[in-house]
């Protein structure tokens, strides 16, 4: 990796100075632990993204976390039924802060072709979404671009996002109770 290229820095022979928040954001962006929540064909495309041809581990994501308490990024890929909605919301609430959500595919983004009584018409009705990846199913390149957009978001985000009034208001709009430390109750 070498020098920190994307940050405002003072470079010298053998040293580099920068703001602590920016250094933490860079480290955080390059060590995201995703939790895949894959339910249908978009999940298969996500699996292809993890394979050797596309190799998502190049972006610091080689460790898939299948427990919400150890994940930073929730990747929702596929159709979410209304019965599965509360489960998805519970998984989101169990994730520790800071956390981000990537909605992969037309079904997760907007219900896709399934405009029926049983399919949730977009996961943003129950949890906040940071980046949308459209497509039916989206190509692995699109998923990688969505992940790179998450990385940019992480780099630019304040370390104290969860303490802001805007964040508390957003969580309240999704009926997610948070305590004084910004964690879901």
Backbone torsions as a table, in degrees:
resi	resn	phi	psi	omega
1	UNK	NA	-43.4	176.1
2	UNK	72.7	-134.4	-176.1
3	UNK	-78.4	156.4	176.7
4	UNK	-81.8	106.9	-173.2
5	UNK	-86.2	-34.9	-170.4
6	UNK	-84.5	-4.3	-174.5
7	UNK	-106.4	159.3	172.5
8	UNK	-72.9	116.0	-174.6
9	UNK	-136.7	164.3	169.6
10	UNK	-112.8	112.6	-177.5
11	UNK	-97.5	140.4	175.7
12	UNK	-143.0	179.9	178.9
13	UNK	-73.6	105.9	176.6
14	UNK	87.6	3.8	177.3
15	UNK	-148.8	163.3	178.1
16	UNK	-150.7	129.8	-178.6
17	UNK	-112.5	141.8	176.4
18	UNK	-156.3	177.6	177.2
19	UNK	-75.2	138.7	-178.3
20	UNK	-61.1	-41.4	178.9
21	UNK	-59.0	-40.9	-179.3
22	UNK	-70.0	-37.2	177.8
23	UNK	-67.2	-40.1	177.6
24	UNK	-65.5	-42.2	179.2
25	UNK	-62.5	-40.3	178.5
26	UNK	-65.2	-43.6	177.9
27	UNK	-64.3	-41.2	179.9
28	UNK	-64.7	-41.0	-178.9
29	UNK	-67.0	-29.9	-177.7
30	UNK	-97.5	13.3	176.5
31	UNK	-143.1	45.9	180.0
32	UNK	-76.3	133.7	177.2
33	UNK	-107.2	105.5	-177.0
34	UNK	-83.8	150.2	172.2
35	UNK	-115.1	107.8	179.7
36	UNK	-78.2	127.8	175.1
37	UNK	-117.1	77.8	-172.2
38	UNK	-104.2	129.3	-175.7
39	UNK	-118.8	-19.4	-176.4
40	UNK	-152.9	-145.8	-171.2
41	UNK	-58.8	-30.3	176.5
42	UNK	-65.1	-30.3	176.1
43	UNK	-64.1	-35.6	177.5
44	UNK	-66.8	-40.6	176.5
45	UNK	-64.7	-36.7	176.5
46	UNK	-64.8	-39.3	176.5
47	UNK	-61.3	-37.7	176.9
48	UNK	-65.0	-33.8	178.3
49	UNK	-64.8	-31.7	179.0
50	UNK	-79.6	-14.5	-178.0
51	UNK	-71.9	176.2	-174.7
52	UNK	-69.0	-24.0	-179.0
53	UNK	-68.6	-34.5	-179.0
54	UNK	-111.4	-33.4	169.3
55	UNK	52.9	75.1	178.6
56	UNK	-64.3	-17.3	-179.9
57	UNK	-66.8	-13.9	174.7
58	UNK	-61.9	-20.6	-176.5
59	UNK	-104.3	22.5	177.2
60	UNK	76.7	24.8	-176.3
61	UNK	-122.0	35.5	-178.0
62	UNK	-76.1	-14.8	-179.5
63	UNK	-100.8	103.6	173.6
64	UNK	-77.2	134.6	179.2
65	UNK	-107.7	122.0	179.9
66	UNK	-104.9	21.8	171.6
67	UNK	-130.5	130.6	-175.8
68	UNK	-64.0	-25.1	-177.1
69	UNK	-72.0	-15.1	179.6
70	UNK	-113.3	12.4	-175.6
71	UNK	-109.0	147.6	175.0
72	UNK	-103.6	-33.4	-171.2
73	UNK	-123.4	122.4	175.1
74	UNK	-96.2	116.9	178.7
75	UNK	-104.3	107.5	180.0
76	UNK	-98.4	113.0	-176.3
77	UNK	-125.2	112.3	175.3
78	UNK	118.6	-176.7	-176.5
79	UNK	-73.4	131.5	176.8
80	UNK	-114.7	115.8	178.0
81	UNK	-78.5	163.2	-179.9
82	UNK	-65.7	-27.9	175.7
83	UNK	-70.3	-30.4	-178.9
84	UNK	-84.3	-16.4	-179.4
85	UNK	-53.5	-50.1	178.6
86	UNK	-61.6	-32.5	177.7
87	UNK	-66.2	-44.6	178.5
88	UNK	-61.6	-43.1	179.1
89	UNK	-63.5	-39.8	178.5
90	UNK	-64.2	-41.5	177.6
91	UNK	-61.2	-44.3	178.6
92	UNK	-61.1	-44.4	-179.4
93	UNK	-64.8	-30.6	-179.0
94	UNK	-78.1	-14.9	178.8
95	UNK	-71.7	141.4	177.8
96	UNK	-79.5	154.4	175.2
97	UNK	-78.3	148.9	-6.8
98	UNK	-77.1	149.2	-179.3
99	UNK	-141.2	151.1	-178.9
100	UNK	-135.0	158.2	-179.2
101	UNK	-128.5	131.6	175.8
102	UNK	-115.6	118.0	179.0
103	UNK	-96.0	116.2	-173.4
104	UNK	-110.3	122.5	174.8
105	UNK	95.7	158.6	-177.5
106	UNK	-62.3	-35.8	-177.8
107	UNK	-67.5	-43.5	178.8
108	UNK	-70.7	-34.0	-177.6
109	UNK	-75.8	-42.2	-172.9
110	UNK	-146.2	10.6	-177.6
111	UNK	93.1	-14.8	177.0
112	UNK	61.6	-139.9	-178.4
113	UNK	-80.3	-5.3	-175.9
114	UNK	-94.7	75.7	178.2
115	UNK	-89.1	68.3	-175.8
116	UNK	-123.4	172.1	-178.6
117	UNK	-66.8	-23.2	-171.6
118	UNK	-97.1	-9.4	-175.4
119	UNK	-106.5	131.1	176.4
120	UNK	-67.2	126.9	-176.2
121	UNK	-86.8	62.1	-179.5
122	UNK	107.6	130.6	-178.5
123	UNK	-72.5	-14.2	178.8
124	UNK	-70.4	-0.3	173.2
125	UNK	-80.7	-18.3	-177.9
126	UNK	-123.3	-24.9	177.0
127	UNK	-139.2	151.0	177.8
128	UNK	-71.4	140.0	-179.3
129	UNK	-113.8	135.1	179.7
130	UNK	-91.4	-42.7	-178.1
131	UNK	-137.7	136.0	176.4
132	UNK	-106.1	136.8	174.3
133	UNK	-118.7	103.3	-177.9
134	UNK	-77.2	167.8	176.8
135	UNK	130.2	158.4	-178.0
136	UNK	-140.4	87.7	-18.4
137	UNK	-79.3	157.6	178.6
138	UNK	-72.3	147.8	178.1
139	UNK	-70.4	155.7	177.4
140	UNK	-55.2	-33.1	177.6
141	UNK	-62.4	-37.2	178.2
142	UNK	-67.9	-39.1	178.7
143	UNK	-64.9	-41.1	177.6
144	UNK	-63.1	-39.9	176.8
145	UNK	-63.2	-39.1	175.7
146	UNK	-62.0	-41.1	177.6
147	UNK	-64.5	-40.6	178.2
148	UNK	-65.5	-34.2	175.1
149	UNK	-66.5	-37.5	174.6
150	UNK	-61.7	-43.2	179.1
151	UNK	-59.1	-43.3	177.9
152	UNK	-63.4	-40.3	178.0
153	UNK	-62.7	-43.0	-179.7
154	UNK	-64.2	-40.8	-178.8
155	UNK	-64.8	-33.5	-174.9
156	UNK	-93.8	-7.4	-175.1
157	UNK	-85.6	143.5	178.6
158	UNK	-69.7	147.0	176.2
159	UNK	-67.6	-18.0	-177.2
160	UNK	-106.9	28.6	-178.3
161	UNK	-57.7	-42.0	-174.0
162	UNK	-68.7	-14.1	178.8
163	UNK	-91.3	-6.8	-175.7
164	UNK	-76.9	152.5	177.8
165	UNK	-65.9	-35.5	178.6
166	UNK	-60.3	-42.4	179.7
167	UNK	-66.7	-42.4	178.7
168	UNK	-62.8	-39.6	177.7
169	UNK	-64.8	-41.0	178.4
170	UNK	-61.3	-45.5	-180.0
171	UNK	-65.1	-38.9	177.6
172	UNK	-64.7	-34.3	179.2
173	UNK	-67.0	-24.5	175.2
174	UNK	-96.0	8.7	-179.8
175	UNK	57.5	40.7	175.2
176	UNK	-107.8	114.5	-179.2
177	UNK	-78.0	132.4	177.3
178	UNK	-124.8	150.7	179.2
179	UNK	-88.9	-172.7	-176.8
180	UNK	-65.6	-18.6	179.4
181	UNK	-94.1	3.0	177.7
182	UNK	86.7	6.3	-179.5
183	UNK	-91.8	146.3	176.8
184	UNK	-68.8	138.2	-179.4
185	UNK	-80.2	NA	NA
